[in-house]
Amino acid sequence: MPAESVLTQLKRVGVVTGHVFTYHSVSAARNVCYGHSTKPMRIILGDYPEYWVVGPADAERLLRAGYEPVS
């Protein structure tokens, strides 16, 4: 049985409850977050080399869990 990804584990324990958009470059994450999103979104540095674009509530929970925001 393959190991669960960290993101799957975070969803299972309730740290992340909404949709997470995963990107492998910060420029792609910024493009979606600032250029195409109609809702407020935040970029979180996930497990290397991933950038997670999430809603504000999930971003706050991820920050409390020790993840870092991308400015």
N, C-alpha and C positions, 0 to 999 in steps of 0.2 A: 504494500500500500504506500503510495507516495506521501511524503511529508506535506503537511498543510503549509501554505504560505503565511507569512506574518500577517498580511492583510486579512486573510481568511480567519485567522485566529482572533484578530481584533474585532472583526464582525461577530464572531461567535460569542465572545464575552461581552459584547455591547458597547465597546469603546467607539466603534463606528456603526452608525445606524442608517445613514443615507447612502446615496450612490457615490462611489469613488471613481474618478477618472484617473487612470494611470498613464504616465508619460515617461519616456527615457531621456528627455532633454528639457531643460528649464525653459528654453525658448518656446517649445511646443505647449508646455503647460501655461506659460504666460499668454500665449496667443489665445488659447481657449478661455482662460480666466478673465482676461481683460478685453478681448476683442469680440468674442462670440457669445458670452454668457449673458443671459437676461436676468439672472439672479446673482446676488453677491456670493462670490466664491473665494476661497483661500488656497494658497499653495503650501503644501507641507513637504519637507524633505523626508521621503519614505526610506525604505531600505535601499541602499545603493544598488543600482543606479536609477531608482524610481522617484518620480515627483508625483505626489497625489494632489489632485484638485478636488476639494471637498467644500461643503457648506460651512457656515460659521459655527454651528453647534458641534459638528464633528471635529472641526479645527480646534476648538477649545478643549474638547476631550483628548484629542491627540497631543496637544501641547501639555496638558496635565500628565499624560502618560510618558512624557519625555521626548517627544518628537519636536523638531525645530521648524519654524516658519521660514519661508523663502521670501525675501523682500524684493 
